[in-house]
Amino acid sequence: MSPQVSPQVERFLAVFTGEHSREGLLGFLGLSDRKNFREKYLNPAIKAGLVGLLDPDNPTSSKQRYVLTTLGKHMGNK
């Protein structure tokens, strides 16, 4: 069963392919407010198991990269 997600997370998944930095994802979405992006898009997607961190031991690293999980890929292809 797929998790219920906000319209922001749906939009996020629709543009997400491959591996990206936070700045890259902000650019894809046309956003500039990092806090809003983190609170409305990134963190909810991570909590729902739709997005994974490539370096989970350093979640706040400036070099952190994000990828879709299998569930995230499924949700993004709807």
Contacts in CASP RR format, 6 or more apart in sequence:
PFRMAT RR
TARGET T0000
AUTHOR 0000-0000-0000
METHOD contacts of the structure
MODEL  1
MSPQVSPQVERFLAVFTGEHSREGLLGFLGLSDRKNFREKYLNPAIKAGL
VGLLDPDNPTSSKQRYVLTTLGKHMGNK
2 71 0 8 1.000
2 74 0 8 1.000
2 75 0 8 1.000
3 48 0 8 1.000
3 49 0 8 1.000
3 50 0 8 1.000
3 71 0 8 1.000
3 75 0 8 1.000
5 13 0 8 1.000
5 44 0 8 1.000
5 45 0 8 1.000
5 48 0 8 1.000
5 50 0 8 1.000
5 75 0 8 1.000
6 40 0 8 1.000
6 44 0 8 1.000
8 40 0 8 1.000
8 41 0 8 1.000
8 44 0 8 1.000
9 41 0 8 1.000
9 44 0 8 1.000
9 45 0 8 1.000
9 48 0 8 1.000
9 50 0 8 1.000
10 75 0 8 1.000
10 76 0 8 1.000
11 29 0 8 1.000
11 41 0 8 1.000
12 25 0 8 1.000
12 29 0 8 1.000
12 41 0 8 1.000
12 42 0 8 1.000
12 45 0 8 1.000
13 45 0 8 1.000
13 50 0 8 1.000
13 68 0 8 1.000
13 72 0 8 1.000
13 75 0 8 1.000
13 76 0 8 1.000
14 76 0 8 1.000
15 25 0 8 1.000
15 28 0 8 1.000
15 29 0 8 1.000
16 25 0 8 1.000
16 28 0 8 1.000
16 51 0 8 1.000
16 66 0 8 1.000
16 68 0 8 1.000
16 76 0 8 1.000
17 68 0 8 1.000
18 67 0 8 1.000
18 68 0 8 1.000
19 54 0 8 1.000
19 65 0 8 1.000
19 66 0 8 1.000
19 67 0 8 1.000
20 28 0 8 1.000
20 65 0 8 1.000
20 66 0 8 1.000
20 67 0 8 1.000
21 63 0 8 1.000
21 64 0 8 1.000
21 65 0 8 1.000
21 66 0 8 1.000
22 34 0 8 1.000
22 37 0 8 1.000
22 38 0 8 1.000
22 42 0 8 1.000
22 64 0 8 1.000
22 66 0 8 1.000
25 37 0 8 1.000
25 41 0 8 1.000
25 42 0 8 1.000
25 66 0 8 1.000
26 32 0 8 1.000
26 34 0 8 1.000
26 37 0 8 1.000
29 37 0 8 1.000
29 41 0 8 1.000
31 37 0 8 1.000
31 41 0 8 1.000
42 51 0 8 1.000
42 66 0 8 1.000
45 51 0 8 1.000
45 72 0 8 1.000
46 52 0 8 1.000
46 53 0 8 1.000
48 71 0 8 1.000
49 69 0 8 1.000
49 71 0 8 1.000
49 72 0 8 1.000
50 68 0 8 1.000
50 69 0 8 1.000
50 71 0 8 1.000
50 72 0 8 1.000
50 75 0 8 1.000
51 66 0 8 1.000
51 67 0 8 1.000
51 68 0 8 1.000
51 69 0 8 1.000
51 72 0 8 1.000
52 66 0 8 1.000
52 67 0 8 1.000
52 68 0 8 1.000
52 69 0 8 1.000
53 59 0 8 1.000
53 64 0 8 1.000
53 65 0 8 1.000
53 66 0 8 1.000
54 64 0 8 1.000
54 65 0 8 1.000
54 66 0 8 1.000
54 67 0 8 1.000
55 61 0 8 1.000
55 63 0 8 1.000
55 64 0 8 1.000
55 65 0 8 1.000
58 64 0 8 1.000
68 76 0 8 1.000
END
